Amino acid sequence: MLDRVLVVTAGPAPGFPVVGMIGGGQLARMSQEAALALGVSLRVLAASPDESAARAGGDLRWGRHDDPDAVAAFAQGCDVVTFDHEHVPGPILAALVGAGIAVRPGPSALAHAQDKVHMRAAVSAAGVPCPAWAVVATAAELVAFAEGLGGFPVVLKVSRGGYDGRGVWVVDSVAQAEALLGEVALGPGVQWLAEQYVPFTRELAAQVARSPSGQVAVYPVVRTVQTDGICTEVVAPCPGLSDEHALAAQQVALRLAEALDVVGMLAVELFDTPEGVLVNELAMRPHNSGHWTIDGAVTSQFENHLRAVLDLPLGSPMARAPHTVMVNVLGGEHPDLYAAYKHVMARDPGLKVHLYGKDVRPGRKVGHVTAYGEDLDALLARAHHAADYISGVIDE
């Protein structure tokens, strides 16, 4: 009888590259399937065994993304290094580039996703429409900015570290401005970014994949729905979006990908207004707004990200059906998500469920469900029912 377990980690297949992905979250986890299909070895730098990608196995290395020695050791033997989040310090990435390691997107491009002030300045310099903005340091400066736009409300953001609604406030009054800037302490290198409050028609996302040789693949523009700052629903393509605004959104994404020298996936979150589209945020990696592509597109965003950073020919971004709906599963009071499978899968065999291997916490994105077909209203009802049942919002 064996009294111990032998763990063997296979090396890369001969002739196939090794892609290093810094960050062990769900994006790295979902990239593993695409890497396996391509025969590519995906090496993941995870901070702990509790991270999403770590629970999926594979070539795992332990270390923090902000530890220069851990990142440098991780990158040795990788043909290219990429990311599942934007939080790796620029100097660490610059050191990798200086050592001759391909980093895609490069640190100069990634800086635009790391710092919102840097991003706003670059978007404005590229001549791409975005909300009016200014860097402020005091409540008086924020009030002056608001008055220059005709009054409150305005949006106030921290320049670094905010996501999923964190670090973003809608400020409605002088009193709120004074209280907020007086109570919230900013970390080193973090600034306050004030932005125009945009009464948009809907929120959109445009995604492109771009390779070092300049090849691009443009996905259909999607509609996103945010609830308390968290994306809860994506519909591809955006229903009722005019050809003019859809083309403008795609052109914005293409223009920024080239101007900022992005290699890999670029997601551009946009406000759709009667006057046109405005850039809200950027992400230089696979993005929640593109999870629908796993089941609903010819080539998923995860596969095209790997193809792009390896400078392989890109795959078709076309949709498989007239409509695809993706609904996020948010953590609730039921930690046993697997228990919902019998009901969800028996009720709707055409539904696709993706769970991320995360511990369940209220409001945390722990998975998503996807449905595609011709009847949009039916797809929305099916996807929301499944997501609500898995998270425990409903029990029938």
C-alpha positions, 0 to 999 in steps of 0.5 A, spaced: 500 500 500 502 506 498 503 511 504 504 517 500 502 521 494 507 522 489 506 529 485 509 530 478 509 536 474 510 535 467 514 540 463 512 544 457 511 540 451 517 540 446 517 546 441 511 549 445 512 556 449 511 557 456 506 563 458 507 566 465 501 569 468 502 573 474 496 573 478 492 566 481 485 569 480 479 566 476 482 569 469 488 565 470 483 559 471 479 560 465 486 561 461 488 554 463 483 551 458 485 555 452 492 554 454 491 546 454 487 546 447 493 550 444 498 545 447 501 551 451 504 551 458 501 556 462 505 557 468 501 561 474 504 565 479 499 565 485 499 568 492 496 562 496 493 555 495 486 558 496 486 562 490 482 560 484 487 558 479 491 554 484 485 550 485 485 548 478 492 545 478 497 546 473 504 549 473 503 553 479 509 557 483 508 561 489 509 568 490 506 575 491 506 579 485 509 585 488 515 581 490 521 583 485 525 576 487 519 572 486 516 575 480 524 575 477 524 567 479 517 566 476 519 569 469 525 565 468 524 560 463 517 563 460 517 565 453 512 571 455 509 574 461 502 576 462 497 578 467 490 576 470 490 583 474 493 590 473 497 591 480 504 588 478 508 594 480 511 598 474 519 597 476 518 590 477 516 589 470 521 594 467 526 589 470 523 583 467 524 587 460 531 589 462 532 582 463 530 580 456 523 577 458 517 579 453 512 582 457 505 583 454 502 588 455 508 592 456 509 596 463 508 603 459 501 600 456 499 597 463 500 603 466 494 606 463 490 601 467 493 602 473 492 609 474 486 612 472 489 619 472 494 617 467 489 613 463 485 620 462 491 624 460 492 618 455 485 618 452 484 625 452 491 626 448 489 621 443 483 625 441 478 620 444 472 622 447 471 621 455 468 625 461 470 632 463 476 630 468 481 634 473 485 632 479 483 635 485 486 635 492 481 639 496 474 640 497 474 647 494 478 644 488 472 639 487 467 644 488 470 649 483 470 643 478 463 641 479 461 649 478 465 649 472 460 643 469 454 647 472 454 644 479 453 637 482 453 631 482 460 629 480 464 623 480 470 622 485 475 616 484 481 614 487 486 614 481 489 607 483 486 601 486 479 601 485 475 596 482 468 593 482 465 600 485 470 600 490 474 607 490 468 611 486 463 615 489 457 620 486 458 626 490 451 630 490 453 636 495 459 641 498 458 637 505 459 630 502 465 633 498 468 636 504 466 629 508 469 625 503 476 628 502 476 629 509 475 622 511 478 618 506 486 617 506 490 616 500 496 611 499 502 613 496 502 615 489 494 616 489 490 622 487 483 624 487 480 624 480 474 628 479 469 626 473 463 629 470 457 625 472 454 622 465 447 621 464 448 615 460 443 611 456 446 605 457 453 602 459 457 598 453 464 594 453 468 594 446 473 588 446 479 588 441 485 583 441 492 586 438 498 582 437 505 585 437 505 585 429 499 589 429 493 584 427 487 585 431 480 582 432 474 586 434 469 583 438 461 585 438 460 591 442 456 588 448 451 592 453 453 591 461 449 592 467 452 594 473 449 593 480 452 597 486 458 597 482 459 590 480 457 587 473 451 583 473 449 582 466 452 582 459 448 582 453 452 580 446 451 584 441 448 590 445 440 590 443 438 596 440 445 599 439 445 603 432 450 601 427 453 608 428 454 607 435 457 600 435 462 602 430 464 608 434 465 604 440 469 599 436 473 604 433 475 607 440 477 600 442 482 600 436 484 607 436 486 606 444 489 599 443 494 602 437 495 609 441 497 605 448 501 599 444 497 594 448 498 587 446 493 582 448 486 583 450 483 590 451 477 592 454 474 599 453 468 600 458 464 606 455 458 610 456 453 610 451 449 617 450 445 621 445 451 625 443 456 619 442 460 614 446 465 616 452 470 612 455 469 610 462 475 605 464 480 600 461 482 593 462 488 590 459 487 583 460 481 578 459 475 582 462 468 580 465 465 583 460 468 578 455 466 572 459 460 571 454 465 569 449 467 562 452 461 559 450 458 565 445 464 566 440 468 562 435 474 564 439 474 566 446 477 572 449 482 567 453 484 564 447 485 570 443 489 573 449 494 567 449 494 568 441 496 575 441 501 575 447 504 569 443 504 573 436 500 567 433 494 569 428 488 571 432 482 567 432 475 569 429 471 574 434 464 572 431 458 570 435 455 563 435 448 566 435 444 572 434 444 573 442 448 571 448 447 573 455 452 572 461 449 573 468 454 573 474 453 569 480 454 573 486 455 570 493 450 569 498 448 566 504 449 559 501 456 556 501 454 550 497 454 552 490 454 545 487 448 543 491 444 547 486 447 543 480 441 538 479 436 543 479 439 548 474 442 543 469 435 539 469 431 545 468 435 548 462 440 543 459 442 548 454 445 553 459 453 553 461 455 554 468 462 556 470 464 557 477 471 560 479 473 555 485 472 561 490 470 561 497 463 564 497 462 571 500 456 576 500 456 580 493 463 576 491 463 574 483 464 567 484 461 564 477 457 566 471 452 562 467 451 563 459 445 562 454 445 563 447 440 563 442 435 567 438 430 569 443 433 575 447 427 575 453 427 568 454 435 568 454 435 573 460 430 569 464 433 563 463 440 566 465 437 570 471 433 564 474 440 560 474 444 565 477 439 567 482 438 559 484 445 558 484 446 564 489 440 562 493 436 568 491 430 563 489 429 556 491 424 554 485 
